[in-house]
């Protein structure tokens, strides 16, 4: 069984392989919770770039965060991710 749209209950459209590989990279670079610990280059530089690449394919920051929550991201790490990708500024 694949993903289900929580609003409609209908099966969600699959994310293309190219975009899914970008999400896989976000998971990899966020393995420490997306916090910018000790100037983490991957979190500070690459995560926002990857998120921009995903947005360029038509997905929103909210979709990015939701997708990663479904992937297993914790609520605290989701908040950190949102800060890093520019959805929350504080």
PDB file with SEQRES, HELIX, SHEET and CRYST1 records, atoms N, CA, C and O in Angstrom:
SEQRES   1 A   90  UNK UNK UNK UNK UNK UNK UNK UNK UNK UNK UNK UNK UNK          
SEQRES   2 A   90  UNK UNK UNK UNK UNK UNK UNK UNK UNK UNK UNK UNK UNK          
SEQRES   3 A   90  UNK UNK UNK UNK UNK UNK UNK UNK UNK UNK UNK UNK UNK          
SEQRES   4 A   90  UNK UNK UNK UNK UNK UNK UNK UNK UNK UNK UNK UNK UNK          
SEQRES   5 A   90  UNK UNK UNK UNK UNK UNK UNK UNK UNK UNK UNK UNK UNK          
SEQRES   6 A   90  UNK UNK UNK UNK UNK UNK UNK UNK UNK UNK UNK UNK UNK          
SEQRES   7 A   90  UNK UNK UNK UNK UNK UNK UNK UNK UNK UNK UNK UNK              
HELIX    1 AA1 UNK A   17  UNK A   29  1                                  13    
HELIX    2 AA2 UNK A   37  UNK A   39  5                                   3    
HELIX    3 AA3 UNK A   41  UNK A   41  1                                   1    
HELIX    4 AA4 UNK A   42  UNK A   47  3                                   6    
HELIX    5 AA5 UNK A   48  UNK A   56  1                                   9    
HELIX    6 AA6 UNK A   61  UNK A   71  1                                  11    
HELIX    7 AA7 UNK A   75  UNK A   84  1                                  10    
CRYST1    1.000    1.000    1.000  90.00  90.00  90.00 P 1           1          
ATOM      1  N   UNK A   1       0.843  -1.179   0.000  1.00  0.00           N  
ATOM      2  CA  UNK A   1       0.000   0.000   0.000  1.00  0.00           C  
ATOM      3  C   UNK A   1       0.880   1.230   0.000  1.00  0.00           C  
ATOM      4  O   UNK A   1       1.848   1.305   0.757  1.00  0.00           O  
ATOM      5  N   UNK A   2       0.550   2.202  -0.847  1.00  0.00           N  
ATOM      6  CA  UNK A   2       1.309   3.439  -0.940  1.00  0.00           C  
ATOM      7  C   UNK A   2       0.752   4.505  -0.021  1.00  0.00           C  
ATOM      8  O   UNK A   2      -0.067   4.231   0.856  1.00  0.00           O  
ATOM      9  N   UNK A   3       1.211   5.724  -0.238  1.00  0.00           N  
ATOM     10  CA  UNK A   3       0.765   6.855   0.569  1.00  0.00           C  
ATOM     11  C   UNK A   3      -0.693   7.186   0.269  1.00  0.00           C  
ATOM     12  O   UNK A   3      -1.196   6.944  -0.828  1.00  0.00           O  
ATOM     13  N   UNK A   4      -1.352   7.744   1.277  1.00  0.00           N  
ATOM     14  CA  UNK A   4      -2.751   8.137   1.154  1.00  0.00           C  
ATOM     15  C   UNK A   4      -2.860   9.621   1.464  1.00  0.00           C  
ATOM     16  O   UNK A   4      -2.264  10.099   2.429  1.00  0.00           O  
ATOM     17  N   UNK A   5      -3.610  10.348   0.659  1.00  0.00           N  
ATOM     18  CA  UNK A   5      -3.877  11.759   0.911  1.00  0.00           C  
ATOM     19  C   UNK A   5      -4.743  11.853   2.160  1.00  0.00           C  
ATOM     20  O   UNK A   5      -5.874  11.366   2.172  1.00  0.00           O  
ATOM     21  N   UNK A   6      -4.224  12.470   3.200  1.00  0.00           N  
ATOM     22  CA  UNK A   6      -4.941  12.546   4.475  1.00  0.00           C  
ATOM     23  C   UNK A   6      -6.209  13.376   4.378  1.00  0.00           C  
ATOM     24  O   UNK A   6      -7.121  13.195   5.186  1.00  0.00           O  
ATOM     25  N   UNK A   7      -6.291  14.271   3.425  1.00  0.00           N  
ATOM     26  CA  UNK A   7      -7.476  15.114   3.281  1.00  0.00           C  
ATOM     27  C   UNK A   7      -8.608  14.412   2.549  1.00  0.00           C  
ATOM     28  O   UNK A   7      -9.781  14.622   2.858  1.00  0.00           O  
ATOM     29  N   UNK A   8      -8.255  13.578   1.578  1.00  0.00           N  
ATOM     30  CA  UNK A   8      -9.290  12.941   0.750  1.00  0.00           C  
ATOM     31  C   UNK A   8      -9.454  11.453   1.003  1.00  0.00           C  
ATOM     32  O   UNK A   8     -10.497  10.881   0.686  1.00  0.00           O  
ATOM     33  N   UNK A   9      -8.438  10.823   1.569  1.00  0.00           N  
ATOM     34  CA  UNK A   9      -8.463   9.382   1.759  1.00  0.00           C  
ATOM     35  C   UNK A   9      -8.108   8.606   0.507  1.00  0.00           C  
ATOM     36  O   UNK A   9      -8.058   7.376   0.524  1.00  0.00           O  
ATOM     37  N   UNK A  10      -7.861   9.318  -0.573  1.00  0.00           N  
ATOM     38  CA  UNK A  10      -7.501   8.701  -1.854  1.00  0.00           C  
ATOM     39  C   UNK A  10      -6.002   8.403  -1.891  1.00  0.00           C  
ATOM     40  O   UNK A  10      -5.218   9.052  -1.199  1.00  0.00           O  
ATOM     41  N   UNK A  11      -5.609   7.418  -2.703  1.00  0.00           N  
ATOM     42  CA  UNK A  11      -4.170   7.172  -2.867  1.00  0.00           C  
ATOM     43  C   UNK A  11      -3.466   8.426  -3.384  1.00  0.00           C  
ATOM     44  O   UNK A  11      -3.942   9.085  -4.308  1.00  0.00           O  
ATOM     45  N   UNK A  12      -2.333   8.740  -2.777  1.00  0.00           N  
ATOM     46  CA  UNK A  12      -1.557   9.912  -3.187  1.00  0.00           C  
ATOM     47  C   UNK A  12      -0.753   9.582  -4.430  1.00  0.00           C  
ATOM     48  O   UNK A  12      -0.341   8.443  -4.647  1.00  0.00           O  
ATOM     49  N   UNK A  13      -0.542  10.608  -5.239  1.00  0.00           N  
ATOM     50  CA  UNK A  13       0.272  10.431  -6.442  1.00  0.00           C  
ATOM     51  C   UNK A  13       1.720  10.189  -6.031  1.00  0.00           C  
ATOM     52  O   UNK A  13       2.234  10.866  -5.140  1.00  0.00           O  
ATOM     53  N   UNK A  14       2.364   9.248  -6.661  1.00  0.00           N  
ATOM     54  CA  UNK A  14       3.753   8.922  -6.340  1.00  0.00           C  
ATOM     55  C   UNK A  14       4.671  10.081  -6.698  1.00  0.00           C  
ATOM     56  O   UNK A  14       4.451  10.790  -7.679  1.00  0.00           O  
ATOM     57  N   UNK A  15       5.693  10.255  -5.892  1.00  0.00           N  
ATOM     58  CA  UNK A  15       6.729  11.249  -6.162  1.00  0.00           C  
ATOM     59  C   UNK A  15       7.659  10.644  -7.205  1.00  0.00           C  
ATOM     60  O   UNK A  15       8.077   9.496  -7.054  1.00  0.00           O  
ATOM     61  N   UNK A  16       7.998  11.392  -8.268  1.00  0.00           N  
ATOM     62  CA  UNK A  16       8.917  10.858  -9.284  1.00  0.00           C  
ATOM     63  C   UNK A  16      10.256  10.428  -8.681  1.00  0.00           C  
ATOM     64  O   UNK A  16      10.700  10.980  -7.675  1.00  0.00           O  
ATOM     65  N   UNK A  17      10.879   9.455  -9.297  1.00  0.00           N  
ATOM     66  CA  UNK A  17      12.148   8.917  -8.790  1.00  0.00           C  
ATOM     67  C   UNK A  17      13.200  10.002  -8.583  1.00  0.00           C  
ATOM     68  O   UNK A  17      13.936   9.972  -7.596  1.00  0.00           O  
ATOM     69  N   UNK A  18      13.276  10.961  -9.505  1.00  0.00           N  
ATOM     70  CA  UNK A  18      14.295  12.018  -9.393  1.00  0.00           C  
ATOM     71  C   UNK A  18      14.070  12.846  -8.136  1.00  0.00           C  
ATOM     72  O   UNK A  18      15.023  13.240  -7.463  1.00  0.00           O  
ATOM     73  N   UNK A  19      12.806  13.106  -7.823  1.00  0.00           N  
ATOM     74  CA  UNK A  19      12.480  13.898  -6.637  1.00  0.00           C  
ATOM     75  C   UNK A  19      12.661  13.037  -5.383  1.00  0.00           C  
ATOM     76  O   UNK A  19      13.139  13.519  -4.357  1.00  0.00           O  
ATOM     77  N   UNK A  20      12.281  11.776  -5.474  1.00  0.00           N  
ATOM     78  CA  UNK A  20      12.460  10.882  -4.325  1.00  0.00           C  
ATOM     79  C   UNK A  20      13.937  10.793  -3.951  1.00  0.00           C  
ATOM     80  O   UNK A  20      14.265  10.708  -2.767  1.00  0.00           O  
ATOM     81  N   UNK A  21      14.829  10.810  -4.935  1.00  0.00           N  
ATOM     82  CA  UNK A  21      16.260  10.762  -4.622  1.00  0.00           C  
ATOM     83  C   UNK A  21      16.700  12.031  -3.888  1.00  0.00           C  
ATOM     84  O   UNK A  21      17.610  11.983  -3.060  1.00  0.00           O  
ATOM     85  N   UNK A  22      16.055  13.165  -4.187  1.00  0.00           N  
ATOM     86  CA  UNK A  22      16.354  14.398  -3.446  1.00  0.00           C  
ATOM     87  C   UNK A  22      15.883  14.266  -1.995  1.00  0.00           C  
ATOM     88  O   UNK A  22      16.577  14.694  -1.073  1.00  0.00           O  
ATOM     89  N   UNK A  23      14.718  13.680  -1.797  1.00  0.00           N  
ATOM     90  CA  UNK A  23      14.236  13.447  -0.434  1.00  0.00           C  
ATOM     91  C   UNK A  23      15.182  12.503   0.314  1.00  0.00           C  
ATOM     92  O   UNK A  23      15.441  12.700   1.501  1.00  0.00           O  
ATOM     93  N   UNK A  24      15.691  11.494  -0.367  1.00  0.00           N  
ATOM     94  CA  UNK A  24      16.645  10.581   0.271  1.00  0.00           C  
ATOM     95  C   UNK A  24      17.876  11.343   0.740  1.00  0.00           C  
ATOM     96  O   UNK A  24      18.409  11.064   1.814  1.00  0.00           O  
ATOM     97  N   UNK A  25      18.326  12.294  -0.051  1.00  0.00           N  
ATOM     98  CA  UNK A  25      19.485  13.114   0.343  1.00  0.00           C  
ATOM     99  C   UNK A  25      19.143  13.979   1.553  1.00  0.00           C  
ATOM    100  O   UNK A  25      19.973  14.145   2.446  1.00  0.00           O  
ATOM    101  N   UNK A  26      17.923  14.536   1.592  1.00  0.00           N  
ATOM    102  CA  UNK A  26      17.516  15.324   2.762  1.00  0.00           C  
ATOM    103  C   UNK A  26      17.554  14.476   4.030  1.00  0.00           C  
ATOM    104  O   UNK A  26      18.005  14.933   5.080  1.00  0.00           O  
ATOM    105  N   UNK A  27      17.082  13.250   3.921  1.00  0.00           N  
ATOM    106  CA  UNK A  27      17.107  12.348   5.075  1.00  0.00           C  
ATOM    107  C   UNK A  27      18.548  12.091   5.500  1.00  0.00           C  
ATOM    108  O   UNK A  27      18.869  12.131   6.688  1.00  0.00           O  
ATOM    109  N   UNK A  28      19.406  11.829   4.534  1.00  0.00           N  
ATOM    110  CA  UNK A  28      20.814  11.552   4.836  1.00  0.00           C  
ATOM    111  C   UNK A  28      21.476  12.742   5.527  1.00  0.00           C  
ATOM    112  O   UNK A  28      22.143  12.565   6.546  1.00  0.00           O  
ATOM    113  N   UNK A  29      21.305  13.939   4.995  1.00  0.00           N  
ATOM    114  CA  UNK A  29      21.975  15.109   5.556  1.00  0.00           C  
ATOM    115  C   UNK A  29      21.352  15.565   6.862  1.00  0.00           C  
ATOM    116  O   UNK A  29      21.979  16.297   7.627  1.00  0.00           O  
ATOM    117  N   UNK A  30      20.127  15.140   7.125  1.00  0.00           N  
ATOM    118  CA  UNK A  30      19.467  15.514   8.368  1.00  0.00           C  
ATOM    119  C   UNK A  30      19.565  14.455   9.439  1.00  0.00           C  
ATOM    120  O   UNK A  30      18.773  14.454  10.381  1.00  0.00           O  
ATOM    121  N   UNK A  31      20.522  13.554   9.312  1.00  0.00           N  
ATOM    122  CA  UNK A  31      20.602  12.436  10.252  1.00  0.00           C  
ATOM    123  C   UNK A  31      20.849  12.871  11.688  1.00  0.00           C  
ATOM    124  O   UNK A  31      20.663  12.074  12.607  1.00  0.00           O  
ATOM    125  N   UNK A  32      21.262  14.106  11.901  1.00  0.00           N  
ATOM    126  CA  UNK A  32      21.449  14.618  13.264  1.00  0.00           C  
ATOM    127  C   UNK A  32      20.374  15.631  13.630  1.00  0.00           C  
ATOM    128  O   UNK A  32      20.570  16.439  14.538  1.00  0.00           O  
ATOM    129  N   UNK A  33      19.266  15.600  12.949  1.00  0.00           N  
ATOM    130  CA  UNK A  33      18.133  16.428  13.326  1.00  0.00           C  
ATOM    131  C   UNK A  33      18.059  17.793  12.679  1.00  0.00           C  
ATOM    132  O   UNK A  33      17.268  18.623  13.127  1.00  0.00           O  
ATOM    133  N   UNK A  34      18.834  18.067  11.660  1.00  0.00           N  
ATOM    134  CA  UNK A  34      18.806  19.329  10.923  1.00  0.00           C  
ATOM    135  C   UNK A  34      19.260  20.516  11.750  1.00  0.00           C  
ATOM    136  O   UNK A  34      19.050  21.661  11.350  1.00  0.00           O  
ATOM    137  N   UNK A  35      19.871  20.270  12.884  1.00  0.00           N  
ATOM    138  CA  UNK A  35      20.422  21.373  13.664  1.00  0.00           C  
ATOM    139  C   UNK A  35      21.766  21.771  13.087  1.00  0.00           C  
ATOM    140  O   UNK A  35      22.510  20.923  12.594  1.00  0.00           O  
ATOM    141  N   UNK A  36      22.077  23.043  13.145  1.00  0.00           N  
ATOM    142  CA  UNK A  36      23.345  23.541  12.589  1.00  0.00           C  
ATOM    143  C   UNK A  36      24.433  23.450  13.656  1.00  0.00           C  
ATOM    144  O   UNK A  36      25.005  24.459  14.069  1.00  0.00           O  
ATOM    145  N   UNK A  37      24.701  22.248  14.084  1.00  0.00           N  
ATOM    146  CA  UNK A  37      25.709  22.014  15.107  1.00  0.00           C  
ATOM    147  C   UNK A  37      27.105  22.204  14.532  1.00  0.00           C  
ATOM    148  O   UNK A  37      27.470  21.609  13.517  1.00  0.00           O  
ATOM    149  N   UNK A  38      27.869  23.045  15.204  1.00  0.00           N  
ATOM    150  CA  UNK A  38      29.265  23.293  14.820  1.00  0.00           C  
ATOM    151  C   UNK A  38      29.424  23.627  13.346  1.00  0.00           C  
ATOM    152  O   UNK A  38      30.357  23.158  12.694  1.00  0.00           O  
ATOM    153  N   UNK A  39      28.503  24.446  12.819  1.00  0.00           N  
ATOM    154  CA  UNK A  39      28.628  24.885  11.439  1.00  0.00           C  
ATOM    155  C   UNK A  39      28.480  23.771  10.430  1.00  0.00           C  
ATOM    156  O   UNK A  39      29.186  23.760   9.422  1.00  0.00           O  
ATOM    157  N   UNK A  40      27.598  22.851  10.666  1.00  0.00           N  
ATOM    158  CA  UNK A  40      27.400  21.702   9.778  1.00  0.00           C  
ATOM    159  C   UNK A  40      27.104  22.182   8.351  1.00  0.00           C  
ATOM    160  O   UNK A  40      26.022  22.695   8.067  1.00  0.00           O  
ATOM    161  N   UNK A  41      28.074  22.006   7.476  1.00  0.00           N  
ATOM    162  CA  UNK A  41      27.954  22.438   6.083  1.00  0.00           C  
ATOM    163  C   UNK A  41      26.752  21.805   5.394  1.00  0.00           C  
ATOM    164  O   UNK A  41      26.032  22.477   4.655  1.00  0.00           O  
ATOM    165  N   UNK A  42      26.537  20.526   5.631  1.00  0.00           N  
ATOM    166  CA  UNK A  42      25.441  19.831   4.957  1.00  0.00           C  
ATOM    167  C   UNK A  42      24.097  20.452   5.306  1.00  0.00           C  
ATOM    168  O   UNK A  42      23.258  20.655   4.428  1.00  0.00           O  
ATOM    169  N   UNK A  43      23.891  20.750   6.570  1.00  0.00           N  
ATOM    170  CA  UNK A  43      22.617  21.328   6.999  1.00  0.00           C  
ATOM    171  C   UNK A  43      22.521  22.780   6.556  1.00  0.00           C  
ATOM    172  O   UNK A  43      21.487  23.201   6.037  1.00  0.00           O  
ATOM    173  N   UNK A  44      23.565  23.537   6.751  1.00  0.00           N  
ATOM    174  CA  UNK A  44      23.535  24.970   6.463  1.00  0.00           C  
ATOM    175  C   UNK A  44      23.445  25.264   4.970  1.00  0.00           C  
ATOM    176  O   UNK A  44      22.729  26.182   4.568  1.00  0.00           O  
ATOM    177  N   UNK A  45      24.150  24.509   4.148  1.00  0.00           N  
ATOM    178  CA  UNK A  45      24.242  24.805   2.724  1.00  0.00           C  
ATOM    179  C   UNK A  45      23.456  23.842   1.833  1.00  0.00           C  
ATOM    180  O   UNK A  45      22.697  24.282   0.970  1.00  0.00           O  
ATOM    181  N   UNK A  46      23.627  22.561   2.031  1.00  0.00           N  
ATOM    182  CA  UNK A  46      23.055  21.586   1.100  1.00  0.00           C  
ATOM    183  C   UNK A  46      21.563  21.357   1.305  1.00  0.00           C  
ATOM    184  O   UNK A  46      20.823  21.213   0.331  1.00  0.00           O  
ATOM    185  N   UNK A  47      21.109  21.319   2.556  1.00  0.00           N  
ATOM    186  CA  UNK A  47      19.684  21.078   2.797  1.00  0.00           C  
ATOM    187  C   UNK A  47      18.823  22.171   2.149  1.00  0.00           C  
ATOM    188  O   UNK A  47      17.854  21.835   1.467  1.00  0.00           O  
ATOM    189  N   UNK A  48      19.131  23.465   2.331  1.00  0.00           N  
ATOM    190  CA  UNK A  48      18.328  24.489   1.637  1.00  0.00           C  
ATOM    191  C   UNK A  48      18.405  24.370   0.109  1.00  0.00           C  
ATOM    192  O   UNK A  48      17.413  24.612  -0.578  1.00  0.00           O  
ATOM    193  N   UNK A  49      19.569  24.000  -0.424  1.00  0.00           N  
ATOM    194  CA  UNK A  49      19.706  23.834  -1.879  1.00  0.00           C  
ATOM    195  C   UNK A  49      18.845  22.675  -2.385  1.00  0.00           C  
ATOM    196  O   UNK A  49      18.184  22.790  -3.416  1.00  0.00           O  
ATOM    197  N   UNK A  50      18.857  21.568  -1.657  1.00  0.00           N  
ATOM    198  CA  UNK A  50      18.051  20.414  -2.059  1.00  0.00           C  
ATOM    199  C   UNK A  50      16.573  20.762  -1.965  1.00  0.00           C  
ATOM    200  O   UNK A  50      15.794  20.412  -2.851  1.00  0.00           O  
ATOM    201  N   UNK A  51      16.183  21.450  -0.894  1.00  0.00           N  
ATOM    202  CA  UNK A  51      14.777  21.866  -0.751  1.00  0.00           C  
ATOM    203  C   UNK A  51      14.383  22.779  -1.916  1.00  0.00           C  
ATOM    204  O   UNK A  51      13.268  22.674  -2.428  1.00  0.00           O  
ATOM    205  N   UNK A  52      15.275  23.664  -2.336  1.00  0.00           N  
ATOM    206  CA  UNK A  52      14.989  24.539  -3.480  1.00  0.00           C  
ATOM    207  C   UNK A  52      14.820  23.718  -4.758  1.00  0.00           C  
ATOM    208  O   UNK A  52      13.952  24.013  -5.580  1.00  0.00           O  
ATOM    209  N   UNK A  53      15.645  22.695  -4.922  1.00  0.00           N  
ATOM    210  CA  UNK A  53      15.505  21.816  -6.096  1.00  0.00           C  
ATOM    211  C   UNK A  53      14.152  21.100  -6.089  1.00  0.00           C  
ATOM    212  O   UNK A  53      13.524  20.939  -7.136  1.00  0.00           O  
ATOM    213  N   UNK A  54      13.710  20.674  -4.909  1.00  0.00           N  
ATOM    214  CA  UNK A  54      12.403  20.018  -4.801  1.00  0.00           C  
ATOM    215  C   UNK A  54      11.289  21.019  -5.101  1.00  0.00           C  
ATOM    216  O   UNK A  54      10.345  20.696  -5.822  1.00  0.00           O  
ATOM    217  N   UNK A  55      11.393  22.235  -4.552  1.00  0.00           N  
ATOM    218  CA  UNK A  55      10.380  23.265  -4.833  1.00  0.00           C  
ATOM    219  C   UNK A  55      10.323  23.598  -6.315  1.00  0.00           C  
ATOM    220  O   UNK A  55       9.253  23.900  -6.844  1.00  0.00           O  
ATOM    221  N   UNK A  56      11.452  23.546  -6.979  1.00  0.00           N  
ATOM    222  CA  UNK A  56      11.497  23.854  -8.411  1.00  0.00           C  
ATOM    223  C   UNK A  56      10.709  22.836  -9.236  1.00  0.00           C  
ATOM    224  O   UNK A  56      10.344  23.113 -10.379  1.00  0.00           O  
ATOM    225  N   UNK A  57      10.446  21.668  -8.666  1.00  0.00           N  
ATOM    226  CA  UNK A  57       9.645  20.664  -9.367  1.00  0.00           C  
ATOM    227  C   UNK A  57       8.158  20.803  -9.052  1.00  0.00           C  
ATOM    228  O   UNK A  57       7.340  20.018  -9.533  1.00  0.00           O  
ATOM    229  N   UNK A  58       7.811  21.809  -8.238  1.00  0.00           N  
ATOM    230  CA  UNK A  58       6.403  22.082  -7.969  1.00  0.00           C  
ATOM    231  C   UNK A  58       5.913  21.734  -6.579  1.00  0.00           C  
ATOM    232  O   UNK A  58       4.739  21.942  -6.270  1.00  0.00           O  
ATOM    233  N   UNK A  59       6.778  21.213  -5.741  1.00  0.00           N  
ATOM    234  CA  UNK A  59       6.376  20.865  -4.374  1.00  0.00           C  
ATOM    235  C   UNK A  59       6.654  22.035  -3.431  1.00  0.00           C  
ATOM    236  O   UNK A  59       7.558  22.834  -3.678  1.00  0.00           O  
ATOM    237  N   UNK A  60       5.884  22.133  -2.361  1.00  0.00           N  
ATOM    238  CA  UNK A  60       6.020  23.226  -1.394  1.00  0.00           C  
ATOM    239  C   UNK A  60       6.848  22.791  -0.196  1.00  0.00           C  
ATOM    240  O   UNK A  60       7.118  21.605  -0.007  1.00  0.00           O  
ATOM    241  N   UNK A  61       7.251  23.783   0.622  1.00  0.00           N  
ATOM    242  CA  UNK A  61       7.944  23.463   1.873  1.00  0.00           C  
ATOM    243  C   UNK A  61       7.056  22.600   2.772  1.00  0.00           C  
ATOM    244  O   UNK A  61       7.546  21.691   3.443  1.00  0.00           O  
ATOM    245  N   UNK A  62       5.753  22.883   2.785  1.00  0.00           N  
ATOM    246  CA  UNK A  62       4.848  22.068   3.595  1.00  0.00           C  
ATOM    247  C   UNK A  62       4.850  20.616   3.118  1.00  0.00           C  
ATOM    248  O   UNK A  62       4.840  19.691   3.930  1.00  0.00           O  
ATOM    249  N   UNK A  63       4.865  20.422   1.805  1.00  0.00           N  
ATOM    250  CA  UNK A  63       4.927  19.053   1.277  1.00  0.00           C  
ATOM    251  C   UNK A  63       6.232  18.391   1.688  1.00  0.00           C  
ATOM    252  O   UNK A  63       6.245  17.226   2.086  1.00  0.00           O  
ATOM    253  N   UNK A  64       7.330  19.132   1.590  1.00  0.00           N  
ATOM    254  CA  UNK A  64       8.635  18.579   1.967  1.00  0.00           C  
ATOM    255  C   UNK A  64       8.600  18.109   3.418  1.00  0.00           C  
ATOM    256  O   UNK A  64       9.002  16.985   3.720  1.00  0.00           O  
ATOM    257  N   UNK A  65       8.123  18.962   4.308  1.00  0.00           N  
ATOM    258  CA  UNK A  65       8.072  18.602   5.725  1.00  0.00           C  
ATOM    259  C   UNK A  65       7.132  17.424   5.953  1.00  0.00           C  
ATOM    260  O   UNK A  65       7.460  16.509   6.708  1.00  0.00           O  
ATOM    261  N   UNK A  66       5.970  17.436   5.313  1.00  0.00           N  
ATOM    262  CA  UNK A  66       5.008  16.336   5.468  1.00  0.00           C  
ATOM    263  C   UNK A  66       5.564  15.025   4.950  1.00  0.00           C  
ATOM    264  O   UNK A  66       5.394  13.979   5.576  1.00  0.00           O  
ATOM    265  N   UNK A  67       6.227  15.081   3.812  1.00  0.00           N  
ATOM    266  CA  UNK A  67       6.814  13.870   3.223  1.00  0.00           C  
ATOM    267  C   UNK A  67       7.821  13.264   4.190  1.00  0.00           C  
ATOM    268  O   UNK A  67       7.839  12.053   4.405  1.00  0.00           O  
ATOM    269  N   UNK A  68       8.660  14.121   4.771  1.00  0.00           N  
ATOM    270  CA  UNK A  68       9.681  13.604   5.678  1.00  0.00           C  
ATOM    271  C   UNK A  68       9.081  13.130   6.999  1.00  0.00           C  
ATOM    272  O   UNK A  68       9.623  12.216   7.621  1.00  0.00           O  
ATOM    273  N   UNK A  69       7.974  13.731   7.442  1.00  0.00           N  
ATOM    274  CA  UNK A  69       7.274  13.203   8.620  1.00  0.00           C  
ATOM    275  C   UNK A  69       6.771  11.790   8.340  1.00  0.00           C  
ATOM    276  O   UNK A  69       6.891  10.901   9.183  1.00  0.00           O  
ATOM    277  N   UNK A  70       6.211  11.592   7.155  1.00  0.00           N  
ATOM    278  CA  UNK A  70       5.748  10.260   6.772  1.00  0.00           C  
ATOM    279  C   UNK A  70       6.919   9.286   6.650  1.00  0.00           C  
ATOM    280  O   UNK A  70       6.760   8.081   6.843  1.00  0.00           O  
ATOM    281  N   UNK A  71       8.084   9.816   6.329  1.00  0.00           N  
ATOM    282  CA  UNK A  71       9.307   9.015   6.191  1.00  0.00           C  
ATOM    283  C   UNK A  71       9.826   8.587   7.561  1.00  0.00           C  
ATOM    284  O   UNK A  71      10.629   7.659   7.660  1.00  0.00           O  
ATOM    285  N   UNK A  72       9.362   9.271   8.635  1.00  0.00           N  
ATOM    286  CA  UNK A  72       9.788   8.917   9.979  1.00  0.00           C  
ATOM    287  C   UNK A  72      10.457  10.040  10.751  1.00  0.00           C  
ATOM    288  O   UNK A  72      10.939   9.823  11.862  1.00  0.00           O  
ATOM    289  N   UNK A  73      10.494  11.233  10.181  1.00  0.00           N  
ATOM    290  CA  UNK A  73      11.086  12.380  10.853  1.00  0.00           C  
ATOM    291  C   UNK A  73      10.294  12.692  12.115  1.00  0.00           C  
ATOM    292  O   UNK A  73       9.064  12.652  12.096  1.00  0.00           O  
ATOM    293  N   UNK A  74      10.979  13.002  13.211  1.00  0.00           N  
ATOM    294  CA  UNK A  74      10.287  13.352  14.447  1.00  0.00           C  
ATOM    295  C   UNK A  74       9.752  14.777  14.361  1.00  0.00           C  
ATOM    296  O   UNK A  74      10.187  15.566  13.523  1.00  0.00           O  
ATOM    297  N   UNK A  75       8.812  15.092  15.229  1.00  0.00           N  
ATOM    298  CA  UNK A  75       8.228  16.437  15.236  1.00  0.00           C  
ATOM    299  C   UNK A  75       9.283  17.503  15.528  1.00  0.00           C  
ATOM    300  O   UNK A  75       9.286  18.552  14.885  1.00  0.00           O  
ATOM    301  N   UNK A  76      10.172  17.255  16.479  1.00  0.00           N  
ATOM    302  CA  UNK A  76      11.228  18.221  16.785  1.00  0.00           C  
ATOM    303  C   UNK A  76      12.149  18.434  15.594  1.00  0.00           C  
ATOM    304  O   UNK A  76      12.514  19.568  15.284  1.00  0.00           O  
ATOM    305  N   UNK A  77      12.524  17.354  14.927  1.00  0.00           N  
ATOM    306  CA  UNK A  77      13.397  17.474  13.759  1.00  0.00           C  
ATOM    307  C   UNK A  77      12.679  18.149  12.601  1.00  0.00           C  
ATOM    308  O   UNK A  77      13.304  18.848  11.802  1.00  0.00           O  
ATOM    309  N   UNK A  78      11.366  17.944  12.507  1.00  0.00           N  
ATOM    310  CA  UNK A  78      10.585  18.618  11.467  1.00  0.00           C  
ATOM    311  C   UNK A  78      10.620  20.121  11.686  1.00  0.00           C  
ATOM    312  O   UNK A  78      10.720  20.881  10.723  1.00  0.00           O  
ATOM    313  N   UNK A  79      10.541  20.564  12.931  1.00  0.00           N  
ATOM    314  CA  UNK A  79      10.621  21.997  13.238  1.00  0.00           C  
ATOM    315  C   UNK A  79      11.984  22.551  12.853  1.00  0.00           C  
ATOM    316  O   UNK A  79      12.078  23.646  12.299  1.00  0.00           O  
ATOM    317  N   UNK A  80      13.044  21.797  13.145  1.00  0.00           N  
ATOM    318  CA  UNK A  80      14.394  22.227  12.762  1.00  0.00           C  
ATOM    319  C   UNK A  80      14.532  22.290  11.245  1.00  0.00           C  
ATOM    320  O   UNK A  80      15.130  23.226  10.714  1.00  0.00           O  
ATOM    321  N   UNK A  81      13.984  21.303  10.549  1.00  0.00           N  
ATOM    322  CA  UNK A  81      14.027  21.299   9.085  1.00  0.00           C  
ATOM    323  C   UNK A  81      13.340  22.545   8.540  1.00  0.00           C  
ATOM    324  O   UNK A  81      13.874  23.209   7.651  1.00  0.00           O  
ATOM    325  N   UNK A  82      12.168  22.864   9.063  1.00  0.00           N  
ATOM    326  CA  UNK A  82      11.442  24.041   8.586  1.00  0.00           C  
ATOM    327  C   UNK A  82      12.274  25.312   8.767  1.00  0.00           C  
ATOM    328  O   UNK A  82      12.238  26.194   7.909  1.00  0.00           O  
ATOM    329  N   UNK A  83      13.013  25.418   9.856  1.00  0.00           N  
ATOM    330  CA  UNK A  83      13.888  26.586  10.058  1.00  0.00           C  
ATOM    331  C   UNK A  83      14.978  26.616   8.998  1.00  0.00           C  
ATOM    332  O   UNK A  83      15.268  27.668   8.428  1.00  0.00           O  
ATOM    333  N   UNK A  84      15.573  25.474   8.739  1.00  0.00           N  
ATOM    334  CA  UNK A  84      16.694  25.401   7.801  1.00  0.00           C  
ATOM    335  C   UNK A  84      16.247  25.724   6.374  1.00  0.00           C  
ATOM    336  O   UNK A  84      16.976  26.391   5.641  1.00  0.00           O  
ATOM    337  N   UNK A  85      15.062  25.262   5.971  1.00  0.00           N  
ATOM    338  CA  UNK A  85      14.622  25.498   4.595  1.00  0.00           C  
ATOM    339  C   UNK A  85      13.887  26.819   4.440  1.00  0.00           C  
ATOM    340  O   UNK A  85      13.415  27.147   3.351  1.00  0.00           O  
ATOM    341  N   UNK A  86      13.788  27.586   5.537  1.00  0.00           N  
ATOM    342  CA  UNK A  86      13.264  28.940   5.432  1.00  0.00           C  
ATOM    343  C   UNK A  86      11.783  29.113   5.648  1.00  0.00           C  
ATOM    344  O   UNK A  86      11.238  30.181   5.367  1.00  0.00           O  
ATOM    345  N   UNK A  87      11.121  28.089   6.139  1.00  0.00           N  
ATOM    346  CA  UNK A  87       9.689  28.210   6.360  1.00  0.00           C  
ATOM    347  C   UNK A  87       9.400  28.957   7.660  1.00  0.00           C  
ATOM    348  O   UNK A  87       8.391  29.654   7.767  1.00  0.00           O  
ATOM    349  N   UNK A  88      10.280  28.813   8.643  1.00  0.00           N  
ATOM    350  CA  UNK A  88      10.145  29.496   9.930  1.00  0.00           C  
ATOM    351  C   UNK A  88      11.434  30.262  10.152  1.00  0.00           C  
ATOM    352  O   UNK A  88      12.517  29.717   9.937  1.00  0.00           O  
ATOM    353  N   UNK A  89      11.344  31.511  10.576  1.00  0.00           N  
ATOM    354  CA  UNK A  89      12.541  32.327  10.702  1.00  0.00           C  
ATOM    355  C   UNK A  89      13.037  32.480  12.129  1.00  0.00           C  
ATOM    356  O   UNK A  89      14.087  33.086  12.342  1.00  0.00           O  
ATOM    357  N   UNK A  90      12.318  31.951  13.117  1.00  0.00           N  
ATOM    358  CA  UNK A  90      12.787  32.106  14.492  1.00  0.00           C  
ATOM    359  C   UNK A  90      13.144  30.779  15.115  1.00  0.00           C  
ATOM    360  O   UNK A  90      13.557  30.733  16.274  1.00  0.00           O  
TER     361      UNK A  90                                                      
END                                                                             
